[in-house]
Amino acid sequence: MTLLSVVQMNSQDDIEANFIVIESLIQQSKADGAELIVFPENFVCFAGGKQRETAAQFESIKQRLEQLAHQYQIWIVAGTLPCPFRPDGSIITDGRVRTVSLCISPEGTEVRYDKIHLFDVQVGDAVGGYQESQFFEPGTDVVVAKTPFGNIGLMVCYDLRFPELALTLRSQGANILTAPAAFTYTTGQMHWQLLLQARAIDSQCHVLGAAQQGWHGEKRQTWGHAGASNSRGQILDIIDSEGASLITVPFDLTEQEAVRASMPLIQHRKIINY
C-alpha cells in the first residue's frame, strides 16, 4: 500500500510566501508517510493578469520544486505553472502561455502535461465570465507519468469535465488521475465532488483533486474541498475546512486490479455512433 497526499491552498500573488506554505505541506506529507504530494492549480502564484510575468520565472521555479522533491525524497505533482514555451521548446509568440502540470520525481526528473481543455465559460459570480483561451494556449498531448507505485494520468481543473480524457488516460495505463484545480466557488459547490467521483467511476482510477480555496484578490473566490476518490468512486477523504491543509489517503495497486477484474469496463466498452 502507498500513501498519497492531496493539498488545499489559498495561494496569493507572493511567490516567496507561497513557497513557505508549500514546503511546510511537504514536511507534513512526509510525516504522514506519503510518497506523492499533489498541489493545486496556480499554487506558486495566484495572480490574475500576471501569467506572463510568472511564466518568465518558469525555469527557476521548476528548479526549486525539483530541489524540494530531492530534499524530501517525495514525488511532487506541481499543480500548474504558467510556461512561455511549448514542450518542444518553441516560444509562444502571441503573448499567451501554456498551463503546465509537472510530475517531479525524487531524483529531480519531470514529466510535463499542458492543459488541454480551457475554461471559456460564463459563471454567475463576481468575475462573471472566464476566457482562459485569451491568456493561455491549449496543450494537445495526453500524458501518463510512470512511478514505482503506479502510473499517473495528468489532468488539470476543467479537464475533469471530459470523461474521454480520463478514459484515454486509463487506456494508456493510468492507475491514478491527478486534478490540480482552482474551481470557482459557484461551479465547485455544484460539481466538484461529483466530478471526482464520476471520473473515478468512469476510469476505475484513484482521482486526486488538489484545490485552491478562498479569496484571491477582491473578486476571485475558489471552492476548495480538496479530495480523493478511490477506484470504485467512493470519496476517501475531503477537506471541509478553510485555508492550507492536506489529506493523505491509501492506494493499493492490487486492490485496484481486483476492482477492475470484477467489473471489466474497458473490455466491455463499445464505441457506438448514433
URCORTA-V29760 format. One record per residue. N is the residue number from 1. RES is the residue in one small letter. PSI is psi in radians with two decimals (* if undefined). Layout:
N;RES;PSI / N;RES;PSI
//
This chain:
1;m;2.46 / 2;t;2.54 / 3;l;2.37 / 4;l;2.33 / 5;s;2.47 / 6;v;2.26 / 7;v;2.54 / 8;q;2.36 / 9;m;2.85 / 10;n;1.22 / 11;s;2.53 / 12;q;-2.78 / 13;d;0.08 / 14;d;1.81 / 15;i;-0.75 / 16;e;-0.71 / 17;a;-0.69 / 18;n;-0.66 / 19;f;-0.55 / 20;i;-0.76 / 21;v;-0.74 / 22;i;-0.84 / 23;e;-0.66 / 24;s;-0.62 / 25;l;-0.63 / 26;i;-0.75 / 27;q;-0.74 / 28;q;-0.72 / 29;s;-0.76 / 30;k;-0.68 / 31;a;-0.51 / 32;d;-0.21 / 33;g;0.31 / 34;a;2.64 / 35;e;-0.23 / 36;l;2.47 / 37;i;2.31 / 38;v;2.11 / 39;f;2.77 / 40;p;3.08 / 41;e;2.52 / 42;n;0.58 / 43;f;-0.48 / 44;v;-0.56 / 45;c;2.11 / 46;f;1.64 / 47;a;1.81 / 48;g;2.33 / 49;g;-0.09 / 50;k;0.38 / 51;q;-0.76 / 52;r;-0.68 / 53;e;-0.76 / 54;t;-0.65 / 55;a;-0.52 / 56;a;-0.34 / 57;q;0.23 / 58;f;-0.86 / 59;e;-0.74 / 60;s;-0.65 / 61;i;-0.76 / 62;k;-0.74 / 63;q;-0.68 / 64;r;-0.71 / 65;l;-0.66 / 66;e;-0.69 / 67;q;-0.70 / 68;l;-0.71 / 69;a;-0.73 / 70;h;-0.76 / 71;q;-0.75 / 72;y;0.00 / 73;q;1.07 / 74;i;2.52 / 75;w;2.37 / 76;i;2.20 / 77;v;1.85 / 78;a;1.38 / 79;g;-1.83 / 80;t;2.58 / 81;l;2.43 / 82;p;2.43 / 83;c;2.33 / 84;p;0.00 / 85;f;2.78 / 86;r;2.97 / 87;p;-0.49 / 88;d;0.03 / 89;g;-0.16 / 90;s;2.41 / 91;i;2.44 / 92;i;2.05 / 93;t;-0.08 / 94;d;0.20 / 95;g;-0.19 / 96;r;3.01 / 97;v;3.01 / 98;r;2.56 / 99;t;1.97 / 100;v;2.28 / 101;s;2.24 / 102;l;2.35 / 103;c;1.96 / 104;i;2.25 / 105;s;2.86 / 106;p;-0.35 / 107;e;-0.10 / 108;g;0.10 / 109;t;2.70 / 110;e;2.69 / 111;v;2.36 / 112;r;2.35 / 113;y;2.29 / 114;d;2.15 / 115;k;2.21 / 116;i;-0.85 / 117;h;2.14 / 118;l;2.52 / 119;f;1.47 / 120;d;1.49 / 121;v;2.57 / 122;q;2.18 / 123;v;2.44 / 124;g;1.07 / 125;d;-2.94 / 126;a;-0.46 / 127;v;-0.75 / 128;g;-1.36 / 129;g;2.51 / 130;y;2.35 / 131;q;1.27 / 132;e;-0.57 / 133;s;-0.26 / 134;q;-0.52 / 135;f;-0.30 / 136;f;2.52 / 137;e;2.31 / 138;p;2.61 / 139;g;3.05 / 140;t;-0.26 / 141;d;2.33 / 142;v;2.35 / 143;v;2.28 / 144;v;2.23 / 145;a;2.30 / 146;k;2.31 / 147;t;2.91 / 148;p;-0.38 / 149;f;0.02 / 150;g;2.87 / 151;n;2.35 / 152;i;2.07 / 153;g;2.12 / 154;l;2.20 / 155;m;2.98 / 156;v;2.12 / 157;c;-1.77 / 158;y;-0.43 / 159;d;-0.49 / 160;l;-0.41 / 161;r;0.03 / 162;f;1.68 / 163;p;-0.46 / 164;e;-0.64 / 165;l;-0.80 / 166;a;-0.73 / 167;l;-0.63 / 168;t;-0.73 / 169;l;-0.73 / 170;r;-0.77 / 171;s;-0.40 / 172;q;0.23 / 173;g;0.14 / 174;a;2.43 / 175;n;-0.50 / 176;i;2.38 / 177;l;2.27 / 178;t;2.45 / 179;a;1.32 / 180;p;2.34 / 181;a;2.79 / 182;a;1.07 / 183;f;2.43 / 184;t;2.74 / 185;y;-0.70 / 186;t;-0.91 / 187;t;-0.56 / 188;g;-0.74 / 189;q;-0.66 / 190;m;-0.74 / 191;h;-0.26 / 192;w;-1.03 / 193;q;-0.72 / 194;l;-0.70 / 195;l;-0.67 / 196;l;-0.72 / 197;q;-0.70 / 198;a;-0.78 / 199;r;-0.55 / 200;a;-0.72 / 201;i;-0.77 / 202;d;-0.85 / 203;s;-0.26 / 204;q;0.64 / 205;c;2.71 / 206;h;2.46 / 207;v;2.18 / 208;l;1.90 / 209;g;1.63 / 210;a;2.57 / 211;a;2.53 / 212;q;2.59 / 213;q;2.37 / 214;g;-2.78 / 215;w;2.43 / 216;h;1.68 / 217;g;-2.85 / 218;e;-0.39 / 219;k;-0.56 / 220;r;2.08 / 221;q;2.23 / 222;t;2.74 / 223;w;-0.66 / 224;g;-2.41 / 225;h;0.84 / 226;a;2.37 / 227;g;2.99 / 228;a;2.39 / 229;s;2.48 / 230;n;-3.10 / 231;s;-0.18 / 232;r;-0.12 / 233;g;0.28 / 234;q;2.39 / 235;i;2.13 / 236;l;-0.70 / 237;d;2.66 / 238;i;2.52 / 239;i;2.20 / 240;d;-0.12 / 241;s;3.00 / 242;e;2.79 / 243;g;-2.96 / 244;a;2.25 / 245;s;3.14 / 246;l;2.83 / 247;i;2.66 / 248;t;2.15 / 249;v;2.72 / 250;p;2.63 / 251;f;2.20 / 252;d;1.95 / 253;l;-0.67 / 254;t;-0.72 / 255;e;-0.70 / 256;q;-0.72 / 257;e;-0.65 / 258;a;-0.70 / 259;v;-0.79 / 260;r;-0.61 / 261;a;-0.62 / 262;s;-0.44 / 263;m;1.48 / 264;p;1.26 / 265;l;-0.71 / 266;i;-0.70 / 267;q;-0.56 / 268;h;-0.23 / 269;r;2.34 / 270;k;2.40 / 271;i;2.01 / 272;i;2.21 / 273;n;1.90 / 274;y;*
//
